[in-house]
Amino acid sequence: MRRYQQAQLFQLREIAMGLTFIGGFIDAYTFGQRGGVLAAGQTGNLIFLSVDIAQHNLPGVLTKLLTVVFFILGVVTVGLLNYRLRPTSHYWRLPTLLAEFVVCLVVGGLPETVPNLIVTPPLAFVMAMQTTAFGHIEGHGYNNVFSTGNLKKATSALTDYFIYRQPGTLTTGIIYGGLVVSFAGGAIISALLQGWLLGRTIWCAAGLLLIVGGYYTWLLFKRQDDAFDQ
């Protein structure tokens, strides 16, 4: 079966790996360039928020708090898109990637003097959209903007395989392990590029989104054309 003939194109492994790489890339970018805030890792942000409150760091509190709020709003927005557009269009997930592309372009063009309060919440918003709209890989739930759950599932699946030899657990472990490697790889590449490109590093994420989103769009169009030909 050709790739575009798959029933759930958004669940293809290469798309999931690409988005997870981008998730690690952007999280490392905001942590390195925007005051140690994680665009998607809200567990970390809540910890940092607690520390800022204890230390009476008002600017830090506002940045982390708004980042968490905008992440929540991103999840809600995808729920609304799903409700409004999914019944009539197979392309309803594309606006989430387009929004993320635009935000990355804009953020990369901002001077470093722009407060983190202006930069990180919009990135958290689009990262939440990404992980909510693209939340499955080959039938498995996963997360493409942080890695704790993927690491846990990879370890559990591989443990079950080596202890019980359960069918399918090796494949599951490899899938989730690949996601962990993709996330870490994105973070490492981002950290390396920041030493050279500084704030403009995020433009690389925009380029990656263009590739992944373009590939997904091509698959959707190809499947639609194939259906018409039949």
Backbone as CSV, one residue per row, in Angstrom:
resi,resn,N_x,N_y,N_z,CA_x,CA_y,CA_z,C_x,C_y,C_z
1,MET,0.836,-1.195,0.000,0.000,0.000,0.000,0.874,1.250,0.000
2,ARG,0.542,2.218,-0.874,1.279,3.457,-0.925,0.986,4.309,0.302
3,ARG,1.928,5.193,0.643,1.813,5.959,1.872,0.536,6.787,1.912
4,TYR,0.161,7.393,0.792,-1.009,8.259,0.784,-2.330,7.493,0.839
5,GLN,-2.259,6.175,0.744,-3.465,5.364,0.836,-3.755,4.899,2.261
6,GLN,-2.915,5.272,3.206,-3.150,4.928,4.605,-4.423,5.616,5.102
7,ALA,-5.128,4.963,6.005,-6.408,5.492,6.482,-6.217,6.767,7.290
8,GLN,-5.207,6.818,8.124,-4.963,7.969,9.003,-3.582,8.542,8.681
9,LEU,-3.545,9.456,7.736,-2.261,9.977,7.278,-1.526,10.734,8.367
10,PHE,-2.261,11.408,9.241,-1.595,12.190,10.285,-0.871,11.308,11.293
11,GLN,-1.141,9.992,11.252,-0.493,9.074,12.178,0.761,8.427,11.605
12,LEU,1.140,8.776,10.381,2.321,8.173,9.781,3.560,8.434,10.622
13,ARG,4.430,7.435,10.682,5.577,7.528,11.573,6.505,8.684,11.219
14,GLU,6.715,8.915,9.921,7.639,9.971,9.540,7.112,11.357,9.921
15,ILE,5.798,11.531,9.873,5.210,12.804,10.295,5.370,12.983,11.799
16,ALA,5.100,11.917,12.551,5.236,11.988,14.009,6.675,12.270,14.414
17,MET,7.623,11.603,13.760,9.031,11.822,14.090,9.451,13.253,13.769
18,GLY,8.994,13.755,12.623,9.332,15.117,12.241,8.781,16.139,13.220
19,LEU,7.522,15.973,13.620,6.910,16.916,14.560,7.560,16.829,15.940
20,THR,7.958,15.626,16.338,8.611,15.466,17.636,9.989,16.118,17.632
21,PHE,10.692,16.004,16.515,11.969,16.699,16.359,11.766,18.206,16.510
22,ILE,10.727,18.730,15.856,10.414,20.161,15.944,10.052,20.544,17.383
23,GLY,9.309,19.674,18.081,8.949,19.949,19.470,10.168,20.109,20.351
24,GLY,11.125,19.202,20.225,12.359,19.317,20.999,13.156,20.541,20.607
25,PHE,13.140,20.864,19.316,13.875,22.014,18.793,13.362,23.319,19.406
26,ILE,12.032,23.492,19.410,11.453,24.737,19.905,11.570,24.837,21.424
27,ASP,11.386,23.728,22.124,11.537,23.773,23.584,12.956,24.179,23.977
28,ALA,13.954,23.630,23.277,15.340,23.996,23.565,15.597,25.456,23.205
29,TYR,14.933,25.935,22.162,15.092,27.327,21.747,14.581,28.281,22.827
30,THR,13.367,28.068,23.300,12.822,28.978,24.305,13.600,28.882,25.619
31,PHE,14.065,27.688,25.940,14.841,27.540,27.172,16.176,28.274,27.059
32,GLY,16.814,28.183,25.893,18.125,28.792,25.730,18.092,30.274,25.418
33,GLN,17.072,30.720,24.693,17.031,32.098,24.223,16.009,32.971,24.941
34,ARG,15.062,32.359,25.640,13.964,33.125,26.213,13.761,32.848,27.693
35,GLY,14.841,32.999,28.436,14.745,33.041,29.896,14.446,31.732,30.587
36,GLY,14.855,30.601,29.997,14.657,29.323,30.662,13.216,28.862,30.750
37,VAL,12.367,29.362,29.841,10.961,28.946,29.799,10.807,27.860,28.741
38,LEU,9.969,26.877,29.013,9.685,25.817,28.051,8.364,26.128,27.340
39,ALA,8.401,26.181,26.033,7.183,26.500,25.293,6.114,25.440,25.502
40,ALA,6.529,24.178,25.607,5.542,23.099,25.713,5.581,22.357,27.036
41,GLY,6.716,22.304,27.687,6.850,21.515,28.913,6.230,22.224,30.106
42,GLN,4.928,22.105,30.240,4.239,22.878,31.282,4.508,22.351,32.692
43,THR,4.912,21.106,32.813,5.315,20.609,34.132,6.516,21.408,34.638
44,GLY,7.509,21.580,33.755,8.678,22.378,34.118,8.302,23.815,34.398
45,ASN,7.408,24.369,33.578,7.007,25.760,33.773,6.307,25.968,35.106
46,LEU,5.494,24.998,35.513,4.811,25.115,36.798,5.806,25.063,37.950
47,ILE,6.852,24.257,37.801,7.902,24.225,38.825,8.638,25.561,38.865
48,PHE,9.015,26.057,37.667,9.700,27.355,37.601,8.806,28.469,38.140
49,LEU,7.509,28.373,37.859,6.552,29.356,38.355,6.538,29.369,39.880
50,SER,6.533,28.190,40.462,6.534,28.091,41.930,7.784,28.713,42.526
51,VAL,8.928,28.453,41.867,10.185,29.033,42.349,10.139,30.555,42.243
52,ASP,9.626,31.075,41.118,9.540,32.529,40.932,8.626,33.163,41.977
53,ILE,7.540,32.489,42.305,6.637,33.009,43.338,7.362,33.080,44.681
54,ALA,8.084,32.001,44.994,8.801,31.967,46.273,9.876,33.042,46.344
55,GLN,10.459,33.372,45.182,11.539,34.357,45.144,11.038,35.762,44.815
56,HIS,9.714,35.910,44.718,9.090,37.213,44.431,9.569,37.802,43.099
57,ASN,9.733,36.908,42.124,10.171,37.322,40.787,8.929,37.539,39.919
58,LEU,8.348,38.741,39.984,7.091,39.014,39.300,7.173,38.844,37.776
59,PRO,8.210,39.368,37.096,8.285,39.156,35.647,8.321,37.671,35.271
60,GLY,9.073,36.890,36.041,9.139,35.456,35.779,7.798,34.784,35.999
61,VAL,7.083,35.188,37.040,5.759,34.626,37.329,4.805,34.893,36.174
62,LEU,4.785,36.132,35.692,3.869,36.492,34.610,4.178,35.722,33.335
63,THR,5.467,35.579,33.005,5.848,34.864,31.782,5.428,33.404,31.850
64,LYS,5.741,32.730,32.957,5.388,31.311,33.075,3.870,31.121,33.125
65,LEU,3.200,32.010,33.853,1.751,31.884,33.981,1.070,32.056,32.631
66,LEU,1.465,33.068,31.884,0.867,33.286,30.564,1.199,32.144,29.607
67,THR,2.395,31.591,29.736,2.767,30.459,28.881,1.851,29.268,29.131
68,VAL,1.575,28.977,30.397,0.664,27.882,30.736,-0.748,28.172,30.227
69,VAL,-1.218,29.403,30.411,-2.566,29.771,29.963,-2.685,29.652,28.454
70,PHE,-1.690,30.129,27.724,-1.743,30.059,26.261,-1.660,28.620,25.775
71,PHE,-0.948,27.758,26.488,-0.927,26.337,26.131,-2.340,25.754,26.242
72,ILE,-3.022,26.085,27.323,-4.404,25.625,27.507,-5.298,26.134,26.377
73,LEU,-5.125,27.403,26.014,-5.931,27.982,24.939,-5.656,27.282,23.602
74,GLY,-4.419,26.865,23.386,-4.098,26.136,22.168,-4.825,24.812,22.079
75,VAL,-4.909,24.099,23.199,-5.652,22.832,23.236,-7.130,23.076,22.947
76,VAL,-7.683,24.123,23.563,-9.095,24.458,23.336,-9.340,24.805,21.871
77,THR,-8.432,25.543,21.267,-8.593,25.944,19.872,-8.661,24.737,18.938
78,VAL,-7.816,23.748,19.170,-7.853,22.544,18.338,-9.173,21.794,18.539
79,GLY,-9.665,21.788,19.766,-10.964,21.173,20.002,-12.060,21.849,19.203
80,LEU,-11.997,23.174,19.109,-12.988,23.916,18.323,-12.824,23.650,16.825
81,LEU,-11.565,23.594,16.351,-11.322,23.280,14.942,-11.847,21.896,14.596
82,ASN,-11.609,20.972,15.497,-12.093,19.603,15.300,-13.604,19.577,15.196
83,TYR,-14.256,20.335,16.065,-15.725,20.368,16.093,-16.298,21.033,14.854
84,ARG,-15.670,22.133,14.413,-16.228,22.928,13.331,-15.830,22.418,11.942
85,LEU,-14.585,21.964,11.782,-14.074,21.674,10.449,-13.969,20.197,10.107
86,ARG,-13.746,19.352,11.102,-13.511,17.942,10.802,-14.665,17.278,10.052
87,PRO,-15.924,17.570,10.361,-17.017,16.898,9.629,-17.042,17.215,8.134
88,THR,-16.429,18.333,7.727,-16.529,18.754,6.335,-15.194,18.769,5.594
89,SER,-14.080,18.549,6.287,-12.781,18.668,5.626,-11.762,17.706,6.224
90,HIS,-10.956,17.096,5.342,-9.843,16.262,5.790,-8.605,17.098,6.093
91,TYR,-8.691,18.403,5.828,-7.532,19.286,5.949,-7.555,20.109,7.230
92,TRP,-8.410,19.762,8.180,-8.622,20.625,9.339,-7.381,20.744,10.227
93,ARG,-6.463,19.798,10.141,-5.255,19.877,10.965,-4.223,20.850,10.400
94,LEU,-4.303,21.158,9.128,-3.294,22.008,8.500,-3.211,23.412,9.104
95,PRO,-4.329,24.055,9.479,-4.206,25.389,10.085,-3.328,25.416,11.339
96,THR,-3.243,24.305,12.058,-2.403,24.287,13.257,-0.925,24.413,12.873
97,LEU,-0.519,23.728,11.803,0.870,23.816,11.362,1.158,25.160,10.714
98,LEU,0.177,25.702,9.999,0.352,27.016,9.388,0.533,28.095,10.457
99,ALA,-0.277,28.027,11.513,-0.158,28.994,12.604,1.212,28.886,13.266
100,GLU,1.681,27.679,13.462,2.989,27.479,14.089,4.099,28.028,13.191
101,PHE,3.983,27.806,11.898,4.953,28.320,10.929,5.042,29.847,11.004
102,VAL,3.879,30.502,11.022,3.840,31.966,11.058,4.438,32.486,12.358
103,VAL,4.090,31.885,13.481,4.611,32.332,14.777,6.133,32.194,14.820
104,CYS,6.654,31.091,14.310,8.110,30.899,14.296,8.800,31.949,13.436
105,LEU,8.207,32.269,12.295,8.775,33.309,11.439,8.813,34.653,12.162
106,VAL,7.705,35.004,12.800,7.616,36.297,13.484,8.590,36.356,14.655
107,VAL,8.622,35.313,15.464,9.499,35.290,16.638,10.961,35.424,16.221
108,GLY,11.346,34.755,15.145,12.731,34.832,14.692,13.136,36.222,14.242
109,GLY,12.168,37.035,13.843,12.460,38.388,13.399,12.438,39.424,14.502
110,LEU,12.055,39.033,15.698,11.985,39.986,16.807,13.364,40.211,17.422
111,PRO,13.669,41.426,17.815,14.949,41.671,18.500,14.967,41.013,19.875
112,GLU,16.160,40.771,20.380,16.307,40.098,21.671,15.781,40.950,22.817
113,THR,15.610,42.244,22.564,15.118,43.137,23.612,13.612,42.987,23.855
114,VAL,12.906,42.322,22.939,11.475,42.091,23.143,11.302,41.172,24.349
115,PRO,10.458,41.530,25.310,10.319,40.722,26.529,9.855,39.296,26.247
116,ASN,10.330,38.376,27.064,9.910,36.977,26.938,8.399,36.824,27.098
117,LEU,7.806,37.745,27.832,6.364,37.739,28.041,5.601,37.835,26.719
118,ILE,6.209,38.445,25.719,5.585,38.603,24.406,5.852,37.399,23.512
119,VAL,6.960,36.700,23.751,7.436,35.678,22.825,6.955,34.270,23.171
120,THR,7.120,33.859,24.419,6.881,32.453,24.754,5.404,32.041,24.767
121,PRO,4.462,32.886,25.201,3.057,32.445,25.166,2.549,32.083,23.765
122,PRO,2.825,32.885,22.718,2.375,32.454,21.386,2.992,31.132,20.945
123,LEU,4.251,30.910,21.302,4.878,29.631,20.956,4.217,28.478,21.720
124,ALA,3.873,28.710,22.979,3.176,27.685,23.755,1.817,27.382,23.125
125,PHE,1.152,28.411,22.638,-0.156,28.249,21.995,-0.064,27.322,20.792
126,VAL,0.895,27.576,19.898,0.979,26.757,18.679,1.560,25.377,18.965
127,MET,2.403,25.264,19.981,2.901,23.941,20.349,1.774,23.073,20.894
128,ALA,0.886,23.684,21.664,-0.278,22.951,22.160,-1.160,22.504,21.004
129,MET,-1.322,23.362,20.005,-2.091,22.999,18.822,-1.459,21.817,18.110
130,GLN,-0.144,21.843,17.973,0.555,20.760,17.283,0.337,19.416,17.970
131,THR,0.563,19.387,19.274,0.494,18.106,19.973,-0.932,17.592,20.119
132,THR,-1.918,18.503,20.109,-3.312,18.074,20.220,-3.847,17.582,18.887
133,ALA,-3.489,18.268,17.806,-3.980,17.876,16.479,-3.298,16.608,15.978
134,PHE,-2.039,16.420,16.348,-1.275,15.252,15.900,-0.870,14.446,17.130
135,GLY,-1.820,13.689,17.651,-1.610,13.002,18.920,-1.508,11.491,18.828
136,HIS,-1.390,10.959,17.592,-1.284,9.501,17.440,-0.221,9.154,16.408
137,ILE,0.431,8.023,16.637,1.389,7.484,15.691,1.080,6.002,15.495
138,GLU,0.648,5.654,14.304,0.330,4.268,13.950,-0.583,3.619,14.988
139,GLY,-1.594,4.364,15.411,-2.576,3.834,16.347,-2.224,3.999,17.807
140,HIS,-1.057,4.512,18.102,-0.609,4.701,19.483,-0.689,6.186,19.848
141,GLY,-1.191,6.481,21.027,-1.158,7.848,21.510,0.259,8.243,21.882
142,TYR,0.630,9.474,21.579,1.975,9.941,21.914,1.947,11.448,22.074
143,ASN,3.089,12.016,22.433,3.199,13.466,22.562,4.411,13.931,21.785
144,ASN,4.242,14.962,20.954,5.353,15.396,20.114,6.005,16.699,20.567
145,VAL,5.666,17.197,21.765,6.296,18.424,22.241,6.956,18.256,23.615
146,PHE,6.848,17.106,24.222,7.674,16.744,25.369,7.778,15.238,25.395
147,SER,8.626,14.687,26.257,9.067,13.311,26.034,8.912,12.362,27.209
148,THR,8.438,12.826,28.348,8.351,11.949,29.515,7.440,10.753,29.256
149,GLY,6.246,11.007,28.717,5.310,9.923,28.438,5.852,8.950,27.412
150,ASN,6.505,9.470,26.370,7.076,8.598,25.344,8.180,7.720,25.915
151,LEU,9.003,8.298,26.788,10.077,7.529,27.415,9.507,6.426,28.299
152,LYS,8.460,6.753,29.047,7.817,5.751,29.903,7.238,4.612,29.082
153,LYS,6.549,4.956,27.991,5.918,3.925,27.165,6.960,3.065,26.458
154,ALA,8.048,3.670,26.016,9.117,2.901,25.386,9.718,1.902,26.370
155,THR,9.984,2.378,27.576,10.587,1.513,28.591,9.637,0.393,28.992
156,SER,8.356,0.717,29.190,7.373,-0.301,29.582,7.212,-1.360,28.502
157,ALA,7.131,-0.916,27.235,6.941,-1.860,26.137,8.145,-2.780,25.983
158,LEU,9.343,-2.232,26.067,10.542,-3.053,25.932,10.712,-3.990,27.121
159,THR,10.328,-3.522,28.308,10.369,-4.395,29.482,9.425,-5.581,29.310
160,ASP,8.202,-5.322,28.837,7.236,-6.398,28.601,7.752,-7.370,27.551
161,TYR,8.439,-6.832,26.546,8.945,-7.727,25.495,10.008,-8.670,26.045
162,PHE,10.961,-8.116,26.788,12.070,-8.946,27.254,11.661,-9.885,28.392
163,ILE,10.626,-9.524,29.153,10.188,-10.398,30.245,9.153,-11.413,29.776
164,TYR,8.117,-10.917,29.063,6.985,-11.770,28.715,6.943,-12.177,27.245
165,ARG,7.796,-11.575,26.433,7.790,-11.840,24.984,6.408,-11.609,24.381
166,GLN,5.742,-10.556,24.828,4.404,-10.259,24.322,4.477,-9.779,22.885
167,PRO,3.620,-10.303,22.019,3.634,-9.903,20.610,3.357,-8.408,20.453
168,GLY,4.100,-7.767,19.612,3.886,-6.366,19.309,4.578,-5.391,20.239
169,THR,5.015,-5.840,21.402,5.611,-4.906,22.351,6.970,-4.398,21.878
170,LEU,7.705,-5.223,21.121,8.990,-4.775,20.601,8.787,-3.624,19.614
171,THR,7.800,-3.782,18.708,7.508,-2.718,17.749,7.085,-1.441,18.459
172,THR,6.229,-1.604,19.477,5.780,-0.435,20.247,6.949,0.253,20.925
173,GLY,7.833,-0.532,21.511,8.999,0.037,22.170,9.898,0.777,21.201
174,ILE,10.056,0.230,19.999,10.896,0.882,18.988,10.265,2.198,18.540
175,ILE,8.941,2.205,18.371,8.242,3.422,17.954,8.451,4.533,18.981
176,TYR,8.181,4.231,20.243,8.317,5.255,21.279,9.780,5.627,21.522
177,GLY,10.662,4.647,21.396,12.087,4.955,21.534,12.553,5.905,20.433
178,GLY,12.042,5.693,19.215,12.366,6.592,18.117,11.878,8.000,18.372
179,LEU,10.712,8.122,19.002,10.182,9.450,19.344,11.087,10.156,20.356
180,VAL,11.570,9.417,21.340,12.473,10.000,22.341,13.752,10.493,21.671
181,VAL,14.293,9.677,20.774,15.520,10.062,20.063,15.263,11.293,19.187
182,SER,14.101,11.339,18.527,13.764,12.485,17.676,13.684,13.763,18.497
183,PHE,13.025,13.687,19.657,12.899,14.856,20.523,14.273,15.330,20.989
184,ALA,15.081,14.386,21.457,16.423,14.741,21.933,17.268,15.295,20.800
185,GLY,17.144,14.709,19.618,17.898,15.197,18.473,17.526,16.620,18.117
186,GLY,16.228,16.924,18.146,15.791,18.288,17.876,16.352,19.278,18.884
187,ALA,16.342,18.888,20.153,16.867,19.762,21.199,18.364,19.991,21.040
188,ILE,19.094,18.935,20.697,20.549,19.051,20.533,20.894,19.958,19.347
189,ILE,20.238,19.733,18.216,20.500,20.556,17.024,20.156,22.013,17.304
190,SER,19.037,22.232,18.000,18.648,23.597,18.352,19.712,24.265,19.219
191,ALA,20.194,23.552,20.223,21.206,24.115,21.123,22.486,24.459,20.365
192,LEU,22.874,23.600,19.438,24.079,23.856,18.656,23.902,25.071,17.747
193,LEU,22.756,25.168,17.100,22.515,26.271,16.176,22.388,27.602,16.903
194,GLN,21.914,27.574,18.145,21.764,28.821,18.901,23.101,29.518,19.124
195,GLY,24.169,28.738,19.201,25.484,29.341,19.352,25.910,30.128,18.127
196,TRP,25.255,29.882,17.014,25.597,30.539,15.760,24.530,31.551,15.342
197,LEU,23.260,31.114,15.399,22.165,31.939,14.890,21.431,32.727,15.970
198,LEU,21.648,32.378,17.234,20.970,33.038,18.351,19.448,32.998,18.166
199,GLY,18.781,34.145,18.247,17.322,34.174,18.192,16.736,33.718,16.874
200,ARG,17.507,33.826,15.812,16.997,33.422,14.498,17.002,31.921,14.290
201,THR,17.497,31.189,15.277,17.487,29.723,15.191,16.089,29.185,14.915
202,ILE,15.076,29.866,15.434,13.707,29.380,15.302,13.239,29.362,13.858
203,TRP,13.915,30.110,12.988,13.574,30.048,11.569,13.826,28.653,10.993
204,CYS,14.771,27.936,11.573,15.013,26.552,11.142,13.799,25.682,11.449
205,ALA,13.161,25.946,12.597,11.933,25.218,12.935,10.838,25.536,11.929
206,ALA,10.765,26.804,11.508,9.782,27.182,10.492,10.024,26.414,9.200
207,GLY,11.300,26.279,8.816,11.619,25.511,7.617,11.223,24.048,7.739
208,LEU,11.451,23.463,8.910,11.062,22.074,9.139,9.549,21.905,9.097
209,LEU,8.837,22.879,9.650,7.374,22.836,9.593,6.883,22.908,8.158
210,LEU,7.564,23.690,7.338,7.203,23.786,5.926,7.378,22.437,5.234
211,ILE,8.427,21.729,5.587,8.677,20.420,4.989,7.633,19.405,5.447
212,VAL,7.431,19.303,6.759,6.479,18.324,7.298,5.058,18.650,6.855
213,GLY,4.672,19.930,6.966,3.335,20.327,6.550,3.117,20.157,5.065
214,GLY,4.150,20.458,4.264,4.039,20.267,2.824,3.883,18.807,2.457
215,TYR,4.631,17.949,3.143,4.525,16.508,2.895,3.138,15.992,3.260
216,TYR,2.625,16.411,4.399,1.287,15.988,4.829,0.222,16.491,3.856
217,THR,0.365,17.729,3.404,-0.586,18.285,2.429,-0.546,17.498,1.122
218,TRP,0.664,17.185,0.671,0.817,16.405,-0.566,0.143,15.041,-0.438
219,LEU,0.294,14.399,0.697,-0.347,13.093,0.913,-1.870,13.212,0.844
220,LEU,-2.411,14.265,1.456,-3.858,14.462,1.440,-4.369,14.698,0.025
221,PHE,-3.669,15.558,-0.723,-4.064,15.823,-2.104,-3.939,14.563,-2.958
222,LYS,-2.862,13.823,-2.774,-2.626,12.618,-3.565,-3.714,11.580,-3.302
223,ARG,-4.092,11.421,-2.049,-5.152,10.470,-1.720,-6.480,10.907,-2.323
224,GLN,-6.749,12.213,-2.281,-7.995,12.721,-2.855,-8.024,12.518,-4.366
225,ASP,-6.906,12.789,-5.046,-6.841,12.586,-6.492,-7.010,11.123,-6.847
226,ASP,-6.400,10.250,-6.031,-6.516,8.817,-6.283,-7.951,8.348,-6.146
227,ALA,-8.688,8.909,-5.154,-10.091,8.558,-4.971,-10.946,9.023,-6.158
228,PHE,-10.626,10.206,-6.689,-11.362,10.713,-7.846,-11.121,9.864,-9.084
229,ASP,-9.865,9.403,-9.243,-9.530,8.575,-10.410,-10.281,7.268,-10.403
230,GLN,-10.563,6.771,-9.207,-11.291,5.504,-9.097,-12.779,5.697,-9.374
